[in-house]
Amino acid sequence: MTVKLLLLKSGEDVIADVQEMVSSEKNVIGYFLTKPCVVKMRHNNVTSEESETEHKAEFQVSLHPWMPLAKEKMIPLTTEWVVTMVTPIQKLYEMYIEDVLNYGKDNQDSITNEQSDSDNSD
C-alpha cells in the first residue's frame, strides 16, 4: 500500500492508495487510485482565552469521496492530470487509514458477533 497526496490540474488535493499504471514499454502512463478522497482544509481563527486580541491559526481537515458514484474499486488517472504527488503528513495519513481504508473493519466483527448471539437465543 502506498498512500499519496496528489495535486490535480483541477486544483483538487486527493489522497489515495496509489499504484502505477505502466505501459508495455515500462513507462508510467497513469495511476490507479483506490478509495480516493478529496482533502478539504478550512481555516479557523480561534481567540485565545488569555487575550482576546491574540488569534491562533487552526485548520480543520475533512475527507470527502472523490468520484463517489463510480462502480470501479480502482479509478484510473492519467499522468497528464497530476501536477505533483507527495507523501502526506502523518496526521493526514493516519486519518485516511483509520477513517477510509479501515472504515467498518472493527465494527463489522462486532456486528457479526451480535447477530450470531441473537440468532442463538431463539
DSSP file with accessible surface (Angstrom, degrees, kcal/mol):
  #  RESIDUE AA STRUCTURE BP1 BP2  ACC     N-H-->O    O-->H-N    N-H-->O    O-->H-N    TCO  KAPPA ALPHA  PHI   PSI    X-CA   Y-CA   Z-CA
    1    1 A M              0   0  141      0, 0.0     2,-0.5     0, 0.0    18,-0.1   0.000 360.0 360.0 360.0 131.8    0.0    0.0    0.0
    2    2 A T        -     0   0   74     16,-0.2    16,-3.3     2,-0.0     2,-0.5  -0.908 360.0-162.7-128.7 101.2    1.3    3.4   -1.0
    3    3 A V  E     +A   17   0A  10     -2,-0.5     2,-0.3    14,-0.2    14,-0.2  -0.758  19.8 171.4 -88.0 124.4   -0.7    6.3    0.3
    4    4 A K  E     -A   16   0A  53     12,-2.4    12,-1.9    -2,-0.5     2,-0.5  -0.926  32.7-132.6-132.0 157.1    0.0    9.6   -1.5
    5    5 A L  E     -AB  15  86A  34     81,-3.1    81,-2.9    -2,-0.3     2,-0.4  -0.951  28.8-164.3-109.1 121.7   -1.4   13.1   -1.7
    6    6 A L  E     -AB  14  85A   0      8,-3.6     8,-2.9    -2,-0.5     2,-0.6  -0.898  16.3-150.5-112.2 138.1   -1.9   14.3   -5.3
    7    7 A L  E     -AB  13  84A  59     77,-2.6    76,-2.9    -2,-0.4    77,-1.3  -0.945  25.8-156.7-101.0 119.9   -2.5   17.8   -6.6
    8    8 A L  E >   - B   0  82A   3      4,-2.5     3,-2.4    -2,-0.6    74,-0.2  -0.558  29.6-109.4 -95.4 161.6   -4.6   17.6   -9.7
    9    9 A K  T 3  S+     0   0  132     72,-2.0    73,-0.1     1,-0.3    -1,-0.1   0.797 118.5  64.6 -55.4 -29.9   -4.8   20.0  -12.6
   10   10 A S  T 3  S-     0   0   65     71,-0.3    -1,-0.3     2,-0.1     3,-0.1   0.590 119.5-111.0 -70.9 -11.1   -8.3   20.8  -11.4
   11   11 A G  S <  S+     0   0   52     -3,-2.4     2,-0.2     1,-0.3    -2,-0.1   0.373  73.3 137.7  94.7  -3.3   -6.8   22.2   -8.1
   12   12 A E        -     0   0   70     -5,-0.0    -4,-2.5    26,-0.0     2,-0.6  -0.533  50.1-140.8 -78.3 141.8   -8.1   19.3   -6.0
   13   13 A D  E     -A    7   0A  69     26,-0.5    26,-3.0    -6,-0.2     2,-0.4  -0.921  27.2-173.5 -96.7 120.9   -6.0   17.7   -3.3
   14   14 A V  E     -AC   6  38A   0     -8,-2.9    -8,-3.6    -2,-0.6     2,-0.4  -0.969  13.3-161.6-122.8 130.5   -6.7   14.0   -3.5
   15   15 A I  E     +AC   5  37A   0     22,-2.8    22,-2.5    -2,-0.4     2,-0.3  -0.913  29.2 141.1-108.4 138.4   -5.4   11.3   -1.1
   16   16 A A  E     -A    4   0A   0    -12,-1.9   -12,-2.4    -2,-0.4     2,-0.7  -0.985  60.4 -91.1-163.2 165.1   -5.5    7.7   -2.1
   17   17 A D  E     -AC   3  34A  25     17,-1.9    17,-2.6    -2,-0.3     2,-0.4  -0.823  57.9-155.0 -82.6 116.3   -3.8    4.3   -2.1
   18   18 A V  E     + C   0  33A  11    -16,-3.3     2,-0.4    -2,-0.7    15,-0.2  -0.844  23.4 178.5-110.7 134.5   -1.8    4.7   -5.4
   19   19 A Q  E     - C   0  32A 101     13,-2.0    13,-3.2    -2,-0.4     2,-0.2  -0.984  33.7-111.5-127.0 142.5   -0.5    2.1   -7.9
   20   20 A E  E     - C   0  31A 120     -2,-0.4     2,-0.6    11,-0.2    11,-0.3  -0.463  16.6-142.1 -74.1 142.4    1.4    3.0  -11.1
   21   21 A M  E     - C   0  30A  37      9,-3.3     8,-2.9    56,-0.2     9,-1.3  -0.939  27.8-166.5-101.3 115.6   -0.3    2.3  -14.4
   22   22 A V  E     - C   0  28A  72     -2,-0.6     6,-0.2     6,-0.2     2,-0.1  -0.882  12.6-136.5-114.2 139.0    2.6    1.1  -16.7
   23   23 A S    >   -     0   0   24      4,-2.8     3,-2.0    -2,-0.4    -1,-0.0  -0.269  38.4 -96.6 -79.9 173.9    2.6    0.6  -20.5
   24   24 A S  T 3  S+     0   0  106      1,-0.3    -1,-0.1     2,-0.1    -2,-0.0   0.760 127.0  59.4 -64.6 -21.3    4.2   -2.4  -22.2
   25   25 A E  T 3  S-     0   0  129      2,-0.1    -1,-0.3     1,-0.0     3,-0.1   0.277 121.3-109.6 -88.1   9.6    7.3   -0.2  -22.7
   26   26 A K  S <  S+     0   0  171     -3,-2.0     2,-0.4     1,-0.2    -2,-0.1   0.722  73.4 140.1  69.6  23.5    7.6    0.1  -18.9
   27   27 A N        -     0   0   99      2,-0.0    -4,-2.8     1,-0.0     2,-0.6  -0.805  58.9-117.0 -95.6 139.6    6.6    3.8  -18.9
   28   28 A V  E     +C   22   0A  53     -2,-0.4    -6,-0.2    -6,-0.2     3,-0.1  -0.644  39.2 168.1 -75.4 119.7    4.3    5.2  -16.3
   29   29 A I  E     -     0   0A  79     -8,-2.9    50,-1.5    -2,-0.6    51,-0.3   0.470  60.4 -36.3-110.3  -7.8    1.2    6.4  -18.1
   30   30 A G  E     -CD  21  78A   0     -9,-1.3    -9,-3.3    48,-0.3     2,-0.3  -0.979  60.6 -94.6 175.1-165.7   -1.0    6.9  -15.1
   31   31 A Y  E     -CD  20  77A  39     46,-3.0    46,-2.3    -2,-0.3     2,-0.6  -0.970  15.6-134.2-140.3 149.8   -2.1    5.8  -11.7
   32   32 A F  E     -CD  19  76A  68    -13,-3.2   -13,-2.0    -2,-0.3     2,-0.6  -0.945  24.8-155.9-102.8 123.6   -4.8    3.6  -10.2
   33   33 A L  E     -CD  18  75A   0     42,-2.8    42,-2.8    -2,-0.6     2,-0.5  -0.895   2.3-159.0-105.2 121.0   -6.4    5.3   -7.2
   34   34 A T  E    S-CD  17  74A  30    -17,-2.6   -17,-1.9    -2,-0.6    40,-0.2  -0.885  75.7 -13.2-100.7 127.2   -8.0    3.1   -4.6
   35   35 A K  E    S-     0   0A 104     38,-0.8    -1,-0.2    -2,-0.5     2,-0.1   0.920  86.0-164.6  49.0  55.5  -10.6    4.8   -2.3
   36   36 A P  E     -     0   0A   9      0, 0.0    30,-2.3     0, 0.0     2,-0.4  -0.427   7.2-170.1 -71.3 144.3   -9.6    8.3   -3.4
   37   37 A C  E     -CE  15  65A   8    -22,-2.5   -22,-2.8    28,-0.3     2,-0.4  -0.996  23.3-124.1-134.5 141.1  -10.8   11.2   -1.2
   38   38 A V  E     -CE  14  64A  17     26,-3.4    26,-2.2    -2,-0.4     2,-0.6  -0.681  26.5-139.0 -79.7 133.0  -10.7   15.0   -1.7
   39   39 A V  E     - E   0  63A  20    -26,-3.0     2,-0.5    -2,-0.4   -26,-0.5  -0.863  19.9-170.3 -96.7 120.7   -8.9   16.7    1.1
   40   40 A K  E     - E   0  62A 115     22,-2.9    22,-2.7    -2,-0.6     2,-0.5  -0.952   2.0-166.6-114.6 132.4  -10.6   19.9    2.2
   41   41 A M  E     - E   0  61A 127     -2,-0.5     2,-0.4    20,-0.2    20,-0.2  -0.977   0.9-167.9-122.5 127.4   -8.9   22.3    4.6
   42   42 A R  E     - E   0  60A 148     18,-2.9    18,-3.0    -2,-0.5     2,-0.5  -0.953  18.4-132.1-118.2 133.8  -10.8   25.1    6.3
   43   43 A H  E     - E   0  59A  94     -2,-0.4     2,-0.5    16,-0.2    16,-0.2  -0.710  22.3-169.8 -86.6 125.8   -9.0   27.8    8.2
   44   44 A N  E     - E   0  58A  55     14,-3.5    14,-2.1    -2,-0.5     2,-0.6  -0.974  13.4-148.2-116.1 129.1  -10.5   28.6   11.7
   45   45 A N  E     - E   0  57A 110     -2,-0.5     2,-0.5    12,-0.2    12,-0.2  -0.857  18.7-167.0 -93.0 122.1   -9.4   31.6   13.7
   46   46 A V  E     - E   0  56A  52     10,-2.0    10,-2.6    -2,-0.6     2,-0.4  -0.936  15.1-135.4-113.5 129.2   -9.5   30.8   17.4
   47   47 A T  E     - E   0  55A  68     -2,-0.5     8,-0.2     8,-0.2     5,-0.1  -0.669  25.4-121.0 -83.0 131.9   -9.3   33.5   20.0
   48   48 A S        -     0   0   35      6,-1.9     6,-0.2     3,-0.5    -1,-0.1  -0.411   9.8-132.6 -70.0 146.3   -7.0   32.7   22.9
   49   49 A E  S    S+     0   0  200      1,-0.2     3,-0.2    -2,-0.1    -1,-0.1   0.821 104.1  56.9 -68.3 -30.6   -8.6   32.6   26.4
   50   50 A E  S    S+     0   0  176      1,-0.3     2,-0.4     2,-0.0    -1,-0.2   0.893 122.7  11.0 -70.0 -41.0   -5.7   34.7   27.8
   51   51 A S    >   -     0   0   34      3,-0.1     3,-0.7     1,-0.1    -3,-0.5  -0.985  57.5-150.1-144.0 131.1   -6.1   37.6   25.4
   52   52 A E  T 3  S+     0   0  167     -2,-0.4    -1,-0.1     1,-0.2    -3,-0.1   0.657  98.8  59.7 -74.3 -14.1   -8.9   38.3   23.1
   53   53 A T  T 3  S+     0   0  116     -6,-0.1     2,-0.4    -3,-0.0    -1,-0.2   0.715  87.8  85.1 -85.9 -21.0   -6.5   40.1   20.7
   54   54 A E    <   -     0   0  108     -3,-0.7    -6,-1.9    -6,-0.2     2,-0.4  -0.675  61.9-166.9 -83.2 132.1   -4.3   37.1   20.1
   55   55 A H  E     -E   47   0A 115     -2,-0.4     2,-0.5    -8,-0.2    -8,-0.2  -0.970   7.7-154.4-120.4 135.8   -5.5   34.7   17.4
   56   56 A K  E     -E   46   0A 129    -10,-2.6   -10,-2.0    -2,-0.4     2,-0.5  -0.923  19.8-127.9-108.6 130.2   -4.2   31.3   16.9
   57   57 A A  E     +E   45   0A  62     -2,-0.5     2,-0.3   -12,-0.2   -12,-0.2  -0.652  34.9 171.7 -80.3 125.8   -4.4   29.8   13.4
   58   58 A E  E     -E   44   0A  81    -14,-2.1   -14,-3.5    -2,-0.5     2,-0.4  -0.965  17.7-150.0-131.2 152.0   -6.1   26.4   13.3
   59   59 A F  E     -E   43   0A 118     -2,-0.3     2,-0.5   -16,-0.2   -16,-0.2  -0.948   3.7-150.9-123.6 142.8   -7.2   24.2   10.4
   60   60 A Q  E     -E   42   0A  88    -18,-3.0   -18,-2.9    -2,-0.4     2,-0.4  -0.961  16.8-160.5-110.8 125.7  -10.0   21.8   10.1
   61   61 A V  E     +E   41   0A  54     -2,-0.5     2,-0.3   -20,-0.2   -20,-0.2  -0.895  11.3 177.9-109.2 135.3   -9.3   18.9    7.7
   62   62 A S  E     -E   40   0A  43    -22,-2.7   -22,-2.9    -2,-0.4     2,-0.4  -0.972  18.9-141.3-134.7 151.8  -12.1   16.8    6.2
   63   63 A L  E     -E   39   0A  31     -2,-0.3   -24,-0.2   -24,-0.2   -49,-0.0  -0.944  17.1-177.0-113.9 133.7  -12.1   14.0    3.6
   64   64 A H  E     -E   38   0A  81    -26,-2.2   -26,-3.4    -2,-0.4    -2,-0.0  -0.988  36.6 -98.7-129.0 137.7  -14.8   13.5    1.0
   65   65 A P  E     -E   37   0A  85      0, 0.0     2,-0.6     0, 0.0   -28,-0.3  -0.249  31.3-138.5 -55.6 137.3  -15.0   10.7   -1.5
   66   66 A W  S    S-     0   0   35    -30,-2.3   -31,-0.0     1,-0.3   -52,-0.0  -0.898  87.4  -1.4 -98.2 123.2  -13.7   11.6   -5.0
   67   67 A M  S >  S+     0   0   97     -2,-0.6     3,-1.6     1,-0.1    -1,-0.3   0.971  79.2 178.9  59.5  58.3  -16.0   10.2   -7.7
   68   68 A P  T 3  S+     0   0   93      0, 0.0    -1,-0.1     0, 0.0    -2,-0.1   0.699  72.5  56.7 -66.7 -18.0  -18.3    8.6   -5.1
   69   69 A L  T 3  S+     0   0  172      2,-0.0     2,-0.2     0, 0.0    -2,-0.1   0.387  78.5 118.2 -96.2   5.8  -20.7    7.2   -7.7
   70   70 A A    <   -     0   0   33     -3,-1.6     5,-0.0     1,-0.1     0, 0.0  -0.481  54.4-153.1 -72.7 140.5  -18.0    5.2   -9.6
   71   71 A K        +     0   0  196     -2,-0.2    -1,-0.1     2,-0.0     2,-0.0   0.811  68.7  93.8 -81.2 -30.3  -18.6    1.4   -9.7
   72   72 A E        -     0   0  123      1,-0.1     3,-0.1     2,-0.0    -2,-0.1  -0.315  64.6-150.9 -66.5 144.6  -14.8    0.7  -10.1
   73   73 A K  S    S+     0   0  183      1,-0.2   -38,-0.8   -39,-0.1     2,-0.5   0.797  91.4  44.2 -80.6 -33.7  -12.8    0.0   -7.0
   74   74 A M  E    S-D   34   0A  70    -40,-0.2    -1,-0.2   -39,-0.1   -40,-0.2  -0.963  79.7-154.0-116.4 116.6   -9.6    1.3   -8.6
   75   75 A I  E     -D   33   0A  13    -42,-2.8   -42,-2.8    -2,-0.5     2,-0.2  -0.782  13.6-134.7 -95.2 123.1  -10.1    4.6  -10.5
   76   76 A P  E     -D   32   0A  76      0, 0.0     2,-0.4     0, 0.0   -44,-0.2  -0.491  22.8-177.2 -77.4 145.2   -7.6    5.2  -13.4
   77   77 A L  E     -D   31   0A  16    -46,-2.3   -46,-3.0    -2,-0.2   -56,-0.2  -0.976  21.5-129.6-142.0 126.0   -6.0    8.7  -13.7
   78   78 A T  E >   -D   30   0A  61     -2,-0.4     3,-1.5   -48,-0.3     4,-0.4  -0.391  22.6-117.9 -75.6 156.1   -3.6    9.7  -16.5
   79   79 A T  G >  S+     0   0   43    -50,-1.5     3,-1.3     1,-0.3   -49,-0.1   0.780 109.1  71.6 -63.9 -25.9   -0.3   11.3  -15.6
   80   80 A E  G 3  S+     0   0  119    -51,-0.3    -1,-0.3     1,-0.3   -50,-0.1   0.753  96.2  51.8 -62.4 -24.5   -1.4   14.5  -17.5
   81   81 A W  G <  S+     0   0  122     -3,-1.5   -72,-2.0   -73,-0.1     2,-0.7   0.574  91.5  87.8 -88.9  -9.7   -3.8   15.3  -14.7
   82   82 A V  E <   +B    8   0A  26     -3,-1.3   -74,-0.2    -4,-0.4     3,-0.1  -0.816  46.2 177.9 -96.1 118.3   -1.3   15.0  -11.9
   83   83 A V  E    S-     0   0A  90    -76,-2.9     2,-0.3    -2,-0.7    -1,-0.2   0.919  72.6 -20.0 -79.4 -47.7    0.6   18.2  -11.1
   84   84 A T  E     -B    7   0A  71    -77,-1.3   -77,-2.6     2,-0.0     2,-0.4  -0.985  54.1-148.1-157.1 159.9    2.5   16.7   -8.2
   85   85 A M  E     +B    6   0A  52     -2,-0.3     2,-0.3   -79,-0.2   -79,-0.2  -0.998  25.0 167.3-136.0 128.3    2.4   13.7   -5.9
   86   86 A V  E     -B    5   0A  67    -81,-2.9   -81,-3.1    -2,-0.4    -2,-0.0  -0.858  41.5 -94.7-134.8 169.6    3.8   13.8   -2.3
   87   87 A T        -     0   0  100     -2,-0.3   -83,-0.2   -83,-0.2     3,-0.1  -0.740  47.3-123.3 -84.7 128.3    3.8   11.9    0.9
   88   88 A P        -     0   0   11      0, 0.0   -85,-0.1     0, 0.0    -1,-0.1  -0.328  31.0 -93.9 -70.8 156.4    1.0   13.2    3.3
   89   89 A I     >  -     0   0  125      1,-0.1     4,-2.6     4,-0.1     3,-0.3  -0.259  42.9-103.6 -63.0 159.7    1.8   14.4    6.8
   90   90 A Q  H  > S+     0   0  117      1,-0.2     4,-2.8     2,-0.2     5,-0.2   0.872 118.5  52.4 -58.3 -42.6    1.5   11.8    9.5
   91   91 A K  H  > S+     0   0  166      1,-0.2     4,-2.1     2,-0.2    -1,-0.2   0.906 112.8  44.6 -63.6 -41.1   -1.9   13.1   10.9
   92   92 A L  H  > S+     0   0   18     -3,-0.3     4,-2.5     2,-0.2    -2,-0.2   0.914 112.7  52.4 -68.1 -41.5   -3.5   13.1    7.4
   93   93 A Y  H  X S+     0   0   79     -4,-2.6     4,-2.6     1,-0.2    -2,-0.2   0.947 112.0  45.4 -57.8 -48.7   -2.1    9.7    6.7
   94   94 A E  H  X S+     0   0   82     -4,-2.8     4,-2.8     1,-0.2     5,-0.3   0.897 111.4  52.8 -64.4 -39.6   -3.5    8.3    9.9
   95   95 A M  H  X S+     0   0   48     -4,-2.1     4,-2.7    -5,-0.2     5,-0.4   0.929 111.6  46.2 -61.1 -44.5   -6.8    9.9    9.3
   96   96 A Y  H  X>S+     0   0    0     -4,-2.5     4,-2.1     2,-0.2     5,-1.9   0.937 114.3  47.1 -65.0 -46.3   -7.1    8.4    5.9
   97   97 A I  I  <>S+     0   0   25     -4,-2.6     5,-2.5     3,-0.2    -2,-0.2   0.950 120.4  37.5 -61.2 -50.0   -6.0    4.9    7.1
   98   98 A E  I  <5S+     0   0  122     -4,-2.8    -2,-0.2    -5,-0.2    -1,-0.2   0.923 125.9  34.2 -71.0 -46.0   -8.4    4.9   10.1
   99   99 A D  I  <5S+     0   0   87     -4,-2.7    -3,-0.2    -5,-0.3    -2,-0.2   0.756 132.8  19.2 -86.2 -25.5  -11.4    6.7    8.5
  100  100 A V  I ><5S+     0   0   28     -4,-2.1     3,-0.5    -5,-0.4    -3,-0.2   0.820 127.3  35.1-111.5 -59.0  -11.3    5.5    4.9
  101  101 A L  I 3 <S+     0   0   21     -5,-1.9    -3,-0.2     1,-0.2    -4,-0.2   0.901 129.7  32.6 -70.4 -39.6   -9.3    2.3    4.4
  102  102 A N  T >><S+     0   0   69     -5,-2.5     3,-1.9    -6,-0.3     4,-0.6   0.325  84.2 141.5 -98.1   8.2  -10.2    0.6    7.7
  103  103 A Y  T <4 S-     0   0  179     -3,-0.5    -4,-0.1     1,-0.3    -3,-0.0  -0.288  78.1  -1.7 -57.7 122.0  -13.7    2.1    8.0
  104  104 A G  T 3> S+     0   0   22      1,-0.1     4,-2.5    -2,-0.0    -1,-0.3   0.314  97.7 111.6  85.1  -8.9  -16.0   -0.5    9.4
  105  105 A K  H <> S+     0   0  123     -3,-1.9     4,-1.1     2,-0.2    -2,-0.1   0.958  86.7  35.9 -65.2 -48.1  -13.5   -3.4    9.7
  106  106 A D  H  X S+     0   0  133     -4,-0.6     4,-1.3     1,-0.2    -1,-0.2   0.905 120.2  50.0 -69.3 -39.8  -13.5   -3.4   13.5
  107  107 A N  H  > S+     0   0   96      1,-0.2     4,-2.1     2,-0.2    -2,-0.2   0.848 102.6  61.3 -67.3 -33.5  -17.2   -2.6   13.7
  108  108 A Q  H  X S+     0   0  108     -4,-2.5     4,-2.4     1,-0.2    -1,-0.2   0.899 101.5  52.5 -63.0 -40.0  -18.1   -5.4   11.2
  109  109 A D  H  X S+     0   0  103     -4,-1.1     4,-2.3     1,-0.2    -1,-0.2   0.922 110.6  46.8 -63.1 -43.0  -16.7   -8.1   13.6
  110  110 A S  H  X S+     0   0   51     -4,-1.3     4,-2.4     2,-0.2    -1,-0.2   0.884 111.5  51.4 -70.1 -34.5  -18.8   -6.8   16.5
  111  111 A I  H  X S+     0   0   68     -4,-2.1     4,-2.4     2,-0.2     5,-0.2   0.940 110.6  48.8 -65.4 -44.6  -21.9   -6.6   14.3
  112  112 A T  H  X S+     0   0   64     -4,-2.4     4,-2.3     1,-0.2    -2,-0.2   0.927 112.2  48.7 -61.5 -42.9  -21.4  -10.2   13.1
  113  113 A N  H  X S+     0   0   96     -4,-2.3     4,-2.2     1,-0.2    -1,-0.2   0.905 111.0  50.0 -65.0 -40.7  -20.9  -11.4   16.7
  114  114 A E  H  X S+     0   0  130     -4,-2.4     4,-2.1     2,-0.2    -1,-0.2   0.913 111.5  48.8 -64.7 -40.3  -24.0   -9.6   17.9
  115  115 A Q  H  X S+     0   0  112     -4,-2.4     4,-2.0     1,-0.2    -2,-0.2   0.921 111.5  48.3 -66.9 -41.7  -26.1  -11.1   15.1
  116  116 A S  H  X S+     0   0   45     -4,-2.3     4,-1.6     1,-0.2    -1,-0.2   0.885 110.6  52.2 -69.0 -33.2  -24.9  -14.6   15.8
  117  117 A D  H  X S+     0   0  105     -4,-2.2     4,-0.9     1,-0.2    -1,-0.2   0.922 110.3  47.6 -65.2 -41.6  -25.6  -14.2   19.5
  118  118 A S  H  < S+     0   0   60     -4,-2.1     4,-0.4     1,-0.2     3,-0.3   0.849 108.7  55.1 -70.3 -31.7  -29.1  -13.1   18.8
  119  119 A D  H >< S+     0   0  109     -4,-2.0     3,-0.7     1,-0.2    -1,-0.2   0.869 106.8  51.5 -66.1 -35.7  -29.6  -16.0   16.4
  120  120 A N  H 3< S+     0   0  130     -4,-1.6    -1,-0.2     1,-0.2    -2,-0.2   0.713  96.8  68.0 -75.2 -20.1  -28.6  -18.4   19.1
  121  121 A S  T 3<        0   0   92     -4,-0.9    -1,-0.2    -3,-0.3    -2,-0.2   0.672 360.0 360.0 -75.7 -16.5  -31.1  -17.0   21.7
  122  122 A D    <         0   0  171     -3,-0.7    -3,-0.1    -4,-0.4    -4,-0.0   0.037 360.0 360.0 -72.5 360.0  -34.1  -18.3   19.8
